Amino acid sequence: MALQWTDSLDIAISLDEAHPEVDPTQINFVDLMDWVMALPDFADHKARCGEKILEAIQAAWIEERED
């Protein structure tokens, strides 16, 4: 399954698995975008990403970490 920017929960789960040492409340959006784009299953265009999408991914990652 190819991940798109709108798959915030699936992206958050993948990021949590790929970067267990990272505190998702402390990541900046530039790094977050780069890490999402580096995920093996990610297949979307950088131009489709915006601040609201990154906020949704970060929020989902924080929630995933708290569970």
Secondary structure as UniProt FT lines:
FT   TURN            5..6
FT   HELIX           8..18
FT   TURN            20..21
FT   TURN            24..25
FT   HELIX           29..38
FT   TURN            40..41
FT   HELIX           46..48
FT   HELIX           51..66
//
